[in-house]
């Protein structure tokens, strides 16, 4: 977590540094260009306004000396108003008037012939940043505005603005931006620091909880009240912890039940063999007890085979070989295998299969195991003289098989647990019923491997009914 926070801090500082660098370079450049453009527009506007006064003075019937004096007075006033040094030149390069005497020492070679022609021949405004070392020590923004007449351009107004003045204005604005940014960054840093500390505490809690779960403490829960991704992570962790607790409990029950179910036949086998060996069982009775040993061995074999099959199914190693087969016929064939048990319990058998000849598209051997286990389960837990119902129905592209028996119902709170390995709804099941407790778990895994569904219903009116679906590839009327 410390490394993650260090990365976040490094990224934050890098972004902050780049942000300030952008402001320093980008914003400063943008402001300078904007202020230069604004200054140029202001100077041109004043030059346009001054052109009328210039025309009036030029056309006035006054002596030349008086005209120059008046013109000098006007441009000096404009100098004070605009803050720019102003000088008037004619097309031959003669000074007509200057607002500052130092301008008379200016070297006009700073203007190229092309720039000179732009003003006096083309009549276009010239904007240029230049260095007038004979007059100024710093860069100058030069704006030359031609006074156009009907014939040509005889006079142009040149205006000089010191670039440091514009840069100073830019610096002042940038400084205010920096101050505002610094305030925002300070607030953001405080909020981020507070938020990061909270996140750090919650991640530490999460990390501690993970270590607790890793050590086997599945009762660990995280108390993080959030609606964001971290809150979702905490909820997922709590759910995982609860599920691991359930899995641990299931594992303990599995080990306990497996030990019991393995110990029971092994105890019988061992006991009877010792009794035969030490002569406790007479010679004439040994055949009967050997039969019991064989029966218990077969029971033990079935249990081991069921465990291996369930393990294979749950690990995803089952290969589903789908073919098309008559599932109604298969149900009838499986019912025939239980004929004697049905007769022994004097059951009333109700068969209501679909009138349509339906070809199921599934693994036939696996589905045969499902039907067999459901029928076997129904016959184990049905009272004598009870009702056994087998029904099939086509619904869309699914074929539904239902097996229902009367007898003890399954409590509603235990319906979700019947699929667990070695689940026994009552203690007598393991002792009095020939069952490994794995039949329904195997059924569930087979149905899941086919991407189908199986549901169980149980109440006083229904008894117990299992319904599962199977895909149909081909079906037609009989």
C-alpha positions as CSV (number, residue, x, y, z in Angstrom):
1,X,0.0,0.0,0.0
2,X,2.9,2.3,0.7
3,X,4.2,1.7,-2.8
4,X,0.8,2.5,-4.2
5,X,0.5,5.7,-2.2
6,X,4.0,6.7,-3.3
7,X,3.0,6.2,-6.9
8,X,-0.1,8.3,-6.4
9,X,2.0,11.0,-4.7
10,X,4.6,11.0,-7.5
11,X,1.9,11.2,-10.2
12,X,0.2,14.0,-8.3
13,X,3.5,16.0,-8.0
14,X,4.4,15.3,-11.7
15,X,1.0,16.6,-12.8
16,X,1.3,19.6,-10.5
17,X,4.8,20.4,-11.9
18,X,3.6,20.0,-15.5
19,X,0.6,22.2,-14.7
20,X,2.8,25.0,-13.4
21,X,5.2,24.6,-16.3
22,X,2.2,24.9,-18.7
23,X,1.1,28.0,-17.0
24,X,4.6,29.5,-17.0
25,X,5.2,28.8,-20.7
26,X,1.8,28.5,-22.3
27,X,-0.3,31.0,-20.4
28,X,2.6,33.5,-20.4
29,X,2.9,33.2,-24.2
30,X,-0.8,33.4,-24.7
31,X,-1.1,36.5,-22.5
32,X,1.8,38.2,-24.2
33,X,0.4,37.6,-27.6
34,X,-3.1,38.8,-26.5
35,X,-1.7,42.0,-24.9
36,X,0.4,42.7,-28.0
37,X,-2.6,42.3,-30.2
38,X,-4.7,44.5,-27.9
39,X,-1.9,47.2,-27.8
40,X,-1.6,47.1,-31.6
41,X,-5.3,47.6,-32.0
42,X,-5.3,50.5,-29.6
43,X,-2.4,52.2,-31.4
44,X,-4.0,51.8,-34.8
45,X,-7.3,53.2,-33.5
46,X,-5.5,56.3,-32.1
47,X,-3.5,56.6,-35.4
48,X,-6.8,56.5,-37.4
49,X,-8.2,59.2,-35.1
50,X,-5.1,61.3,-35.4
51,X,-5.1,61.3,-39.2
52,X,-7.9,63.8,-39.3
53,X,-6.1,66.2,-37.1
54,X,-3.0,65.8,-39.3
55,X,-4.9,66.6,-42.4
56,X,-6.3,69.7,-40.8
57,X,-2.9,70.9,-39.8
58,X,-1.4,70.1,-43.2
59,X,-4.1,72.0,-45.0
60,X,-4.1,75.0,-42.6
61,X,-2.8,78.3,-44.1
62,X,-0.1,78.8,-41.5
63,X,3.7,79.2,-41.7
64,X,5.7,75.9,-41.9
65,X,7.4,76.6,-38.6
66,X,4.1,77.1,-36.8
67,X,2.7,74.0,-38.6
68,X,5.6,71.9,-37.3
69,X,5.1,73.3,-33.8
70,X,1.5,72.5,-33.8
71,X,2.1,69.0,-35.2
72,X,4.7,68.4,-32.5
73,X,2.3,69.5,-29.8
74,X,-0.4,67.1,-31.1
75,X,1.8,64.1,-31.2
76,X,3.2,64.8,-27.7
77,X,-0.3,64.9,-26.4
78,X,-1.0,61.6,-28.1
79,X,2.3,60.2,-26.7
80,X,1.1,61.0,-23.1
81,X,-2.3,59.4,-23.9
82,X,-1.0,56.2,-25.5
83,X,2.3,55.8,-23.6
84,X,4.1,55.3,-27.0
85,X,6.9,57.2,-28.6
86,X,5.5,58.7,-31.8
87,X,7.3,59.9,-35.0
88,X,6.0,61.0,-38.4
89,X,8.0,60.3,-41.6
90,X,7.3,61.2,-45.1
91,X,7.9,58.8,-48.0
92,X,11.4,60.2,-48.5
93,X,12.4,59.3,-45.0
94,X,12.3,62.8,-43.6
95,X,11.1,63.4,-40.0
96,X,8.0,65.6,-39.9
97,X,7.6,65.5,-36.1
98,X,8.7,63.5,-33.1
99,X,7.2,63.2,-29.6
100,X,10.6,62.6,-28.1
101,X,13.8,64.2,-29.3
102,X,15.8,60.9,-28.9
103,X,13.9,59.6,-31.8
104,X,15.8,61.9,-34.2
105,X,18.9,59.7,-33.6
106,X,17.1,56.6,-34.7
107,X,18.7,54.5,-37.5
108,X,16.1,53.9,-40.1
109,X,18.2,51.0,-41.5
110,X,16.2,48.8,-39.0
111,X,13.4,48.9,-41.7
112,X,14.1,46.7,-44.7
113,X,13.2,47.8,-48.1
114,X,10.3,45.3,-48.2
115,X,8.9,46.7,-44.9
116,X,9.3,50.3,-46.2
117,X,7.4,49.4,-49.3
118,X,4.7,47.7,-47.3
119,X,3.9,51.0,-45.6
120,X,4.5,53.6,-48.3
121,X,3.8,51.7,-51.6
122,X,1.2,49.1,-50.5
123,X,-0.4,51.3,-47.9
124,X,-0.5,48.4,-45.3
125,X,0.0,48.7,-41.6
126,X,3.4,47.3,-40.4
127,X,3.7,45.5,-37.0
128,X,7.2,44.5,-35.9
129,X,9.1,43.6,-32.8
130,X,12.6,44.9,-33.2
131,X,15.6,46.3,-31.5
132,X,16.5,50.0,-31.8
133,X,19.8,49.9,-30.1
134,X,20.6,53.5,-31.1
135,X,17.6,54.7,-29.1
136,X,16.5,51.9,-26.7
137,X,18.1,49.2,-24.6
138,X,15.2,46.8,-24.8
139,X,13.0,45.3,-27.5
140,X,10.4,47.5,-29.0
141,X,7.0,46.9,-30.5
142,X,6.9,49.0,-33.7
143,X,3.6,49.9,-35.4
144,X,3.6,51.9,-38.6
145,X,0.3,53.3,-39.9
146,X,0.1,54.9,-43.4
147,X,-1.9,58.0,-43.9
148,X,-3.6,57.2,-47.2
149,X,-4.7,59.9,-49.6
150,X,-6.5,59.5,-52.9
151,X,-3.2,59.4,-54.8
152,X,-0.6,57.6,-52.6
153,X,0.9,57.5,-49.2
154,X,3.0,60.5,-48.4
155,X,3.2,60.2,-44.6
156,X,3.1,57.4,-42.0
157,X,2.9,57.5,-38.2
158,X,5.4,55.3,-36.4
159,X,4.6,54.3,-32.8
160,X,7.1,52.6,-30.5
161,X,6.0,50.7,-27.3
162,X,8.6,49.1,-25.0
163,X,8.1,45.4,-24.8
164,X,9.1,45.2,-21.1
165,X,5.9,47.3,-20.4
166,X,3.8,44.5,-22.0
167,X,5.8,41.8,-20.3
168,X,5.3,43.5,-17.0
169,X,1.6,43.5,-17.5
170,X,1.8,39.8,-18.5
171,X,3.8,39.1,-15.4
172,X,1.3,40.8,-13.2
173,X,-1.6,38.8,-14.7
174,X,0.4,35.6,-14.5
175,X,1.2,36.3,-10.9
176,X,-2.4,36.7,-10.0
177,X,-3.1,33.4,-11.9
178,X,-0.3,31.7,-9.9
179,X,-1.8,33.0,-6.6
180,X,-5.2,31.7,-7.5
181,X,-3.7,28.4,-8.6
182,X,-1.7,28.1,-5.5
183,X,-4.8,28.6,-3.4
184,X,-6.7,26.0,-5.4
185,X,-3.7,23.6,-5.2
186,X,-3.5,24.1,-1.4
187,X,-7.1,23.3,-1.0
188,X,-6.9,20.3,-3.4
189,X,-3.8,19.0,-1.6
190,X,-5.5,19.2,1.8
191,X,-8.6,17.4,0.5
192,X,-6.4,14.9,-1.3
193,X,-4.3,14.3,1.8
194,X,-7.3,13.8,3.9
195,X,-8.9,11.5,1.4
196,X,-5.6,9.5,0.9
197,X,-5.3,9.0,4.7
198,X,-8.8,7.6,4.8
199,X,-8.2,5.4,1.8
200,X,-4.9,4.3,3.4
201,X,-6.7,3.3,6.6
202,X,-9.3,1.4,4.7
203,X,-6.7,-0.4,2.5
204,X,-4.8,-1.4,5.7
205,X,-8.1,-2.7,7.1
206,X,-8.7,-4.7,3.9
207,X,-5.1,-6.0,3.9
208,X,-5.4,-7.1,7.5
209,X,-8.7,-8.8,6.8
210,X,-7.2,-10.6,3.8
211,X,-4.4,-11.9,6.0
212,X,-6.9,-13.0,8.6
213,X,-8.9,-15.0,6.0
214,X,-5.6,-16.4,4.6
215,X,-4.9,-17.7,8.1
216,X,-8.3,-19.4,8.3
217,X,-10.4,-16.8,10.1
218,X,-13.4,-16.8,7.8
219,X,-15.5,-14.8,10.3
220,X,-13.5,-11.6,9.3
221,X,-15.8,-8.8,7.9
222,X,-14.8,-5.3,6.7
223,X,-16.8,-2.3,7.8
224,X,-16.4,0.2,5.0
225,X,-19.5,2.3,4.3
226,X,-18.9,3.4,0.7
227,X,-20.8,3.3,-2.6
228,X,-17.7,3.5,-4.8
229,X,-15.4,0.8,-6.1
230,X,-13.7,0.4,-2.8
231,X,-17.1,-0.2,-1.2
232,X,-17.9,-2.8,-3.8
233,X,-14.6,-4.4,-3.1
234,X,-15.3,-4.5,0.6
235,X,-18.8,-6.0,-0.1
236,X,-17.2,-8.6,-2.4
237,X,-14.7,-9.5,0.2
238,X,-17.3,-9.9,2.9
239,X,-19.3,-12.1,0.6
240,X,-16.2,-14.1,-0.2
241,X,-15.5,-14.5,3.5
242,X,-19.1,-15.7,4.2
243,X,-18.9,-18.1,1.3
244,X,-15.5,-19.4,2.5
245,X,-17.1,-19.9,6.0
246,X,-19.9,-21.9,4.4
247,X,-17.4,-23.9,2.3
248,X,-15.4,-24.6,5.4
249,X,-18.5,-25.8,7.3
250,X,-19.4,-27.9,4.3
251,X,-15.9,-29.3,4.2
252,X,-16.1,-30.2,7.9
253,X,-19.5,-31.8,7.4
254,X,-18.1,-33.6,4.3
255,X,-15.2,-35.0,6.3
256,X,-17.4,-36.0,9.2
257,X,-20.1,-37.6,7.0
258,X,-17.4,-39.3,4.8
259,X,-15.7,-40.7,7.9
260,X,-19.0,-42.0,9.2
261,X,-20.1,-43.5,5.8
262,X,-16.7,-45.1,5.3
263,X,-16.4,-46.3,8.9
264,X,-19.8,-48.0,9.0
265,X,-19.3,-50.6,6.2
266,X,-15.6,-51.0,7.1
267,X,-16.6,-51.7,10.7
268,X,-19.1,-54.3,9.6
269,X,-16.7,-55.9,7.2
270,X,-13.9,-56.0,9.8
271,X,-16.1,-57.2,12.6
272,X,-17.7,-60.1,10.6
273,X,-14.3,-61.2,9.2
274,X,-12.8,-61.3,12.7
275,X,-15.8,-63.2,14.0
276,X,-15.4,-65.8,11.2
277,X,-11.7,-66.1,11.8
278,X,-12.0,-66.6,15.6
279,X,-14.9,-69.0,15.3
280,X,-17.5,-66.7,16.9
281,X,-19.7,-67.2,13.8
282,X,-20.4,-71.0,13.4
283,X,-19.4,-72.7,10.1
284,X,-23.0,-73.1,9.1
285,X,-23.8,-69.4,9.4
286,X,-20.6,-68.1,7.6
287,X,-22.3,-68.0,4.2
288,X,-24.9,-65.6,5.4
289,X,-22.4,-63.2,7.0
290,X,-20.1,-63.5,3.9
291,X,-23.1,-62.2,2.0
292,X,-23.4,-59.2,4.4
293,X,-19.7,-58.6,3.9
294,X,-20.1,-58.6,0.1
295,X,-23.1,-56.3,0.4
296,X,-21.1,-53.8,2.6
297,X,-18.2,-54.0,0.2
298,X,-20.5,-53.2,-2.7
299,X,-21.9,-50.3,-0.7
300,X,-18.3,-49.1,0.0
301,X,-17.5,-49.4,-3.7
302,X,-20.5,-47.3,-4.7
303,X,-19.6,-44.7,-2.2
304,X,-16.0,-44.4,-3.5
305,X,-17.3,-44.3,-7.1
306,X,-19.8,-41.6,-6.3
307,X,-17.1,-39.5,-4.6
308,X,-14.8,-39.9,-7.6
309,X,-17.6,-39.1,-10.1
310,X,-18.7,-36.0,-8.1
311,X,-15.1,-34.8,-7.9
312,X,-14.7,-35.2,-11.6
313,X,-17.9,-33.3,-12.3
314,X,-17.1,-30.4,-9.9
315,X,-13.6,-30.0,-11.4
316,X,-15.1,-29.5,-14.8
317,X,-13.5,-32.7,-16.2
318,X,-16.8,-34.1,-17.4
319,X,-17.0,-34.5,-21.2
320,X,-20.6,-33.9,-22.5
321,X,-21.2,-36.0,-25.6
322,X,-24.5,-34.8,-26.9
323,X,-26.6,-37.0,-29.1
324,X,-30.3,-37.1,-30.1
325,X,-32.4,-39.7,-28.3
326,X,-36.0,-40.4,-27.3
327,X,-36.1,-39.2,-23.7
328,X,-39.6,-40.4,-23.1
329,X,-38.5,-43.9,-24.0
330,X,-35.5,-43.5,-21.8
331,X,-37.7,-42.5,-18.8
332,X,-39.9,-45.6,-19.4
333,X,-36.9,-47.9,-19.5
334,X,-35.6,-46.5,-16.2
335,X,-39.0,-47.0,-14.6
336,X,-38.9,-50.6,-15.6
337,X,-35.8,-51.0,-13.4
338,X,-37.7,-50.0,-10.3
339,X,-40.8,-52.3,-11.0
340,X,-40.2,-54.6,-8.0
341,X,-39.7,-51.7,-5.6
342,X,-42.8,-50.0,-6.8
343,X,-44.8,-53.3,-6.4
344,X,-43.2,-53.9,-2.9
345,X,-44.4,-50.6,-1.6
346,X,-47.8,-50.9,-3.4
347,X,-47.4,-47.5,-5.0
348,X,-49.8,-46.0,-7.4
349,X,-47.8,-45.0,-10.5
350,X,-49.1,-42.1,-12.7
351,X,-47.3,-41.6,-16.0
352,X,-48.2,-38.6,-18.1
353,X,-45.6,-38.2,-20.8
354,X,-45.8,-35.7,-23.7
355,X,-47.8,-36.9,-26.8
356,X,-45.1,-35.6,-29.0
357,X,-42.1,-37.8,-29.9
358,X,-39.3,-35.6,-28.5
359,X,-35.6,-36.2,-29.3
360,X,-33.5,-34.7,-26.5
361,X,-30.1,-33.3,-27.4
362,X,-27.9,-34.2,-24.5
363,X,-25.5,-36.8,-23.1
364,X,-27.7,-39.8,-22.9
365,X,-25.7,-41.7,-20.3
366,X,-25.6,-38.7,-18.1
367,X,-29.3,-37.9,-18.4
368,X,-30.0,-41.6,-17.7
369,X,-28.1,-41.2,-14.5
370,X,-30.2,-38.1,-13.6
371,X,-33.5,-39.9,-14.1
372,X,-32.3,-43.0,-12.3
373,X,-31.1,-41.0,-9.3
374,X,-34.3,-39.0,-9.1
375,X,-36.5,-42.1,-9.3
376,X,-34.2,-43.9,-6.7
377,X,-34.5,-40.9,-4.4
378,X,-38.3,-40.7,-4.8
379,X,-38.7,-44.4,-4.0
380,X,-36.5,-44.2,-0.9
381,X,-38.6,-41.4,0.7
382,X,-42.1,-42.4,-0.3
383,X,-44.5,-44.0,2.1
384,X,-46.2,-47.3,1.3
385,X,-49.4,-47.0,-0.8
386,X,-48.2,-43.5,-1.9
387,X,-48.3,-41.9,-5.3
388,X,-45.4,-41.7,-7.7
389,X,-45.9,-39.4,-10.7
390,X,-43.7,-39.0,-13.7
391,X,-44.5,-36.3,-16.2
392,X,-42.9,-34.8,-19.3
393,X,-43.8,-31.6,-21.2
394,X,-42.5,-29.7,-24.2
395,X,-42.0,-26.0,-23.6
396,X,-40.5,-24.0,-26.4
397,X,-37.2,-25.7,-27.3
398,X,-36.9,-27.2,-23.8
399,X,-38.3,-30.5,-22.6
400,X,-39.3,-30.7,-18.9
401,X,-39.2,-33.9,-16.9
402,X,-41.0,-34.0,-13.5
403,X,-40.8,-36.7,-10.9
404,X,-43.1,-36.3,-7.9
405,X,-43.7,-38.5,-4.8
406,X,-46.0,-38.2,-1.8
407,X,-44.6,-38.6,1.6
408,X,-42.6,-36.4,4.1
409,X,-42.1,-32.9,2.7
410,X,-38.7,-31.1,2.7
411,X,-38.8,-28.0,5.0
412,X,-38.6,-24.8,3.1
413,X,-35.4,-23.7,4.9
414,X,-33.6,-26.9,3.8
415,X,-34.6,-26.8,0.1
416,X,-31.3,-25.0,-0.8
417,X,-29.2,-27.5,1.1
418,X,-30.3,-30.7,-0.5
419,X,-27.8,-30.4,-3.2
420,X,-24.8,-30.4,-0.8
421,X,-22.5,-33.4,-0.7
422,X,-23.5,-35.9,2.0
423,X,-26.5,-33.9,2.8
424,X,-28.9,-35.9,5.0
425,X,-32.2,-34.2,5.9
426,X,-32.6,-36.6,8.9
427,X,-30.2,-38.7,10.9
428,X,-32.0,-41.9,9.9
429,X,-31.2,-41.5,6.3
430,X,-27.6,-42.7,6.6
431,X,-28.5,-45.7,8.8
432,X,-31.8,-46.9,7.3
433,X,-31.5,-45.8,3.6
434,X,-29.0,-47.3,1.2
435,X,-27.6,-43.9,0.2
436,X,-24.3,-42.2,0.0
437,X,-25.8,-38.7,0.2
438,X,-24.2,-37.8,-3.1
439,X,-27.0,-38.6,-5.6
440,X,-28.5,-35.1,-5.7
441,X,-25.1,-33.4,-5.8
442,X,-24.2,-35.5,-8.8
443,X,-27.5,-34.7,-10.5
444,X,-26.9,-31.0,-9.9
445,X,-23.5,-31.1,-11.5
446,X,-24.7,-33.1,-14.5
447,X,-27.5,-30.6,-15.2
448,X,-25.0,-27.7,-14.7
449,X,-22.6,-29.2,-17.2
450,X,-25.5,-29.2,-19.8
451,X,-26.3,-25.5,-19.0
452,X,-29.8,-26.6,-17.9
453,X,-31.8,-26.1,-14.7
454,X,-33.3,-28.3,-12.1
455,X,-35.7,-27.1,-9.4
456,X,-37.4,-28.7,-6.4
457,X,-40.8,-28.0,-5.0
458,X,-42.2,-29.3,-1.7
459,X,-45.4,-28.6,0.3
460,X,-48.4,-30.5,1.7
461,X,-50.2,-30.5,-1.6
462,X,-47.3,-31.4,-3.9
463,X,-45.3,-33.7,-1.7
464,X,-41.8,-33.5,-3.3
465,X,-41.3,-32.8,-7.0
466,X,-38.1,-32.4,-9.0
467,X,-38.3,-30.8,-12.4
468,X,-35.3,-30.5,-14.8
469,X,-35.0,-29.2,-18.4
470,X,-33.2,-30.7,-21.4
471,X,-32.5,-29.2,-24.8
472,X,-34.4,-30.6,-27.8
473,X,-32.8,-30.8,-31.1
474,X,-35.6,-32.4,-33.1
475,X,-39.2,-33.0,-32.3
476,X,-42.3,-34.0,-34.3
477,X,-45.8,-35.3,-33.7
478,X,-46.1,-39.0,-33.0
